[in-house]
């Protein structure tokens, strides 16, 4: 996510922060292989920002999915093309 953020001109700083700073954040999101980019609405039952996806999270999500879905060029080298023959679907009539 850092690469996408930087490519969009969004400043990135990596550091340890106390949990309490999350409570006053405008936006918080998970990022990772399984989470992709998932907005966090609350922490410890305390609403974060407006309690919904914010504009930064939305911008990052749109760019991320455009890359992984092939709608935008993969300028980071994340994707590996798979070339091969298309097999018949299981249960296809012959």
N, C-alpha and C positions, 0 to 999 in steps of 0.2 A: 503494500500500500504506500510505502514511503516513496517509491519511484513514481507511482501515479500522481501522488500529491505534488511532488516536486515538479513533475512535467506540466501540471496545471497551475503552477505558480503559487501553490499553497505551502506556506512555510512549515517545516517539520523540525521539531526538537524532541530528541529522545532523552528521557530522564525518569528517575524514580520520583513519584509524587505521593503525598499522604492521601489516604482514602477519602478524607474529608474534602479534598479539592474536587473530587468527582461530583459532589453534591451541588457545587456552584458552577459547574461547567455549562456552557451553552449546548454542547453536543458531546455524546460519548458513543462509541461503536466498537463492536468486536471486529477483528480482522484475522483471517487465517484460512487454511485450506478448507476446512469443513464449514467455518462460519461465513466465509467469503467476506462480505461487509454487511454486518447486521447492526442496526441502530439499537441502542439501549435506552429504554424509556424511563427506568428508575434504578436507583441503587439504594439498597437498604430501605425500600419503600419510599424513598424521597425522589420525587419527580425531577428528571433532568431537563433543563430548558423548558420547551413547550410540551414535553411529554411525547414527542413524535420525532420522526426523522427530520433532521435539520438540513439546511442548504449545502453544507460541506459534505455531509454523509451522502446526500443525494447525488452530488456532482461526482464523488468518488465511485459510488455504486454504478452510475450510468457509464462511466469510462471503463470500469472493470468489466462489466458485462458486455460492453461493446467489443472489448478485446477478446474475451474468452468465447464469445459467440461468433467471432469472425466478422463482425460488422465494421471493425476498425483494424487497421494494420497492427500486428503484434510487434511494436517497436522495442520490446524488452526481451524478446527471445524466450518467452514463457511456454509457447505452444510447440508441440511436436506433431507434424503432419503424419497421418497414418494412411499409407497407400496400399491398396489391395483389392482383390476381387470381392464383389458383393455376393454373399452367399444367399441362397433362397431362405426366406423366413421359415422357422420351424412350423410344421403343419401346413406348408403351402401345397396346394393341389398339384399333382403331376400329370 
